[in-house]
Every structure is written in structure tokens, then in C-alpha cells.
């Protein structure tokens, strides 16, 4: 009997220039959800790697689509390479779970950089940002897009459902997410 979470394997290789290459048997949007605690653990591992300036290798992902087409994602940015290297060490990006954690974390960082409504969900401190736990829950479950990102509207909807009633007062989540005002 085959496992219900079976996905095609990821083949990993190294190109002549030292870049790591991944041939992924499914598109980004087919990668499985992950546990929110895995994303939180990944956040802190990536942050430690960045503080230690462990920049990592360029990584090239080729995602195979059911129609025979493919799409590519290249992590050449120094920070993204650093984070991917840190996450490879703890989750193994050559697995669907590890790749899903990595892409979800990078998609969350990208979303936070472009979504002003999410800023109140980050506590900024001298030693870094501390995301609200609702961000972990939403990022763990929200599907990735074809481009390995989060759809901002879909993410925002999931986030409003993931907001902990204990952490906010009644009605605050919709106000917080609509206006960007802190509670």
C-alpha cells in the first residue's frame, strides 16, 4: 500500500559552477502543507545562519508540471541562498517536506516585504523580528502559487481565520488586517 503523502522524488545535483540543482517532480502549488512549528524552527535557523554570514550556494529548482511543461526558480540572492542552506541542514531540501518548508518560509518573507497590512503581525526587536503565531499557521497551510509565492488575498483570508481568539479581542482581526492598525 502506498503512503497517502507520496510524491515523486526530488533529484539533486551540482552544476559545474557549484550551484545546487533540484529536479522536482511536482509544481510548487502541489507541495504539501507543513507543521507551523517547522516554519518557526526554520525561521530561527535561517536567522542564525544570516547572523553568522553563512551565505550558502545558489540553488536552481526545476518543477515538473503534469502537462509536461516545467517552471524554474533560482535562489541566487545572497540572503535567500543563506536561508535555503540553513533549512537544507535541518529539513533536507531534497525532500518534499523540506522543500515545502523552505519555499513557504521564503514566500512568507516575500509577502511580509510587500504587504503593509501584515506589518502589525511582526514584533520588531533589536535582535530581529518575531512573527505572530498566526503567520506560522497561515503559511503552513496556505498553498503556494505557480511562482512559489503566496497569493496575498488568499493568505490574508487564511490569516484572518488563523488569528487566535486568545491573542486578540473580538473583531480585532478584521480591523487589524483591514486597516493595518495595531491592536
N, C-alpha and C positions, 0 to 999 in steps of 0.2 A: 504494500500500500504506500502510495506517495504522499509526502507531507503536504498539507494544505498551503504552507508558505513557500513551497518550492518555486524557485525562479531560476532561469538559466544562469550558469556560472559566469563570473567575470574573469576574463583573461587579462593578465597583467604582464607587461613587458617594458623594456627600456630601449629608447631610441638611441641612435649613435651620439646625439648631443647630450645625453644624460636625462632627458625628460622621461617621466614615467607615463606609460600609455595603458589605457584601460579599454578593453572591448566589452561593452556591457550589453547583455542580451535582451534588455528591456529599455523602453524610453524612460526619462526621468519621472513622468507622471504615473508610471506603473510601479515605482519603488514603494515599498511597504511603509506604513506608519511606524513610528518608533516610540519608545517609552520617554516621557518627558524628563525623567531622571537621567537618561542617557544624553539628552541635549544639554542639560545643566552641567553634567560632568564634562562634556565636550567643551562647553564654554570656558570653564576654568582651566582645562588642559591647554586649550588654544591660547588663552590669556597668558599662562605661564610660559609657553613657548615664545610668544611675542616679546615678553619682558626679557627673556633670555636670548633674544635675537637669533632663534633657530629658524632660519628662513625657509628651508626645505627646497624641494625640487619643483620644477614646472610639471604640471600634470595635465595630460590630454585624455579626455573621455570621448569615446565614440559610442553613442547609444543606437542600438538597432531597433527599428520600428517594425511593427507587424506587417506593414505593406512592403517591406524590403528596403525602404529608404533608411537613412540614418541622419543623426544630428550630432554635432560636435560641441564640446565645451572645453575650453582651455583655461586652466588656472595658472596664469603667468605672473599675475600681480604678486609682489613680494609678501604682502600680508595674507592673501588667500593661500599662497603656497605654504606659508608658515603654519597657518591653521590646519590645512589639509595634512601636513606632515605630522602635526601633533595628534590629530584624530586618527591617522593611519596607525600610529603607535598604540593607541588604546582600543580602537574598534576594528582596524583592518579594513581599509577602503576597498580591498579586493573581495569583499563580501557585500551582498545587497544591503544588509543591516548597516554595516559600517559606511557604505556609500550613501545610504539614505540619511543617516545621522549627519554626515559631513555636508551634504548638499542642503539639508534643511537648516543647519546652523548658518551656512553661508547665505542662504536665501533670507533667513531672519535678519542677519546683519544688513543685507542689501535693503530689505524692507524698512528697517529702522532708520536707515540713512535717507530714505525718500518719503517717509510717511510722518508728517508732523503730528498727526493725531496719536501716534504711538509714543512720542517723547515722554508724556507723563507716566508711562509704564516702565521707565528706567530711572533708577535712583543713581545719580552720578555722585561719585566719591573720589577722593584723591587717588585711591588705588584701583579705580576702574568703575565700570557701570555694573549695576545689579538689576537684572531684569525682573519684572513682576512674574511670579509663578504662572500666571495666566498666559504669558507669552510662551513659556515652555509647553504648556498643554496644547495651545493652538498650533504651534509649529510642529509638534509631534504628530498631530493628526491631519492637518490640512494637506491636501495633495499638492505636489509640485506641478508647475506648468511644463509645457513642452520645452521651455528655455531653462528649466531647473530653478525657477523662482517661485514665489508665492503670488497668486493673484491678490492684489491689495484689497479688493472688495470682499472676496471670499474669506480672506484671512480676517478681515475686520468683523465680519459676521460671526465666524467661528470664535473669535476672541471675545466678542460680547457674550456668547453663550458660555465661554470658559471662565469668565470672571467669577471669582469666588464670592459668594454672598457674605461670607465672614469678613472678607477683606475690604468690602465697600458697603456703603449704605444703600438701601433700596433706591433704584432709579439712577444711581450714580454712574453705573457702567455706560448707559446710553449717553448720559451727559458728558462723561469723560471722553468717550470715543467720538462723539459728535463735534464737540467744541474744542477738544484738546486741553480743556481746563483741568487743573489738578483738583483732586478731591481732598 
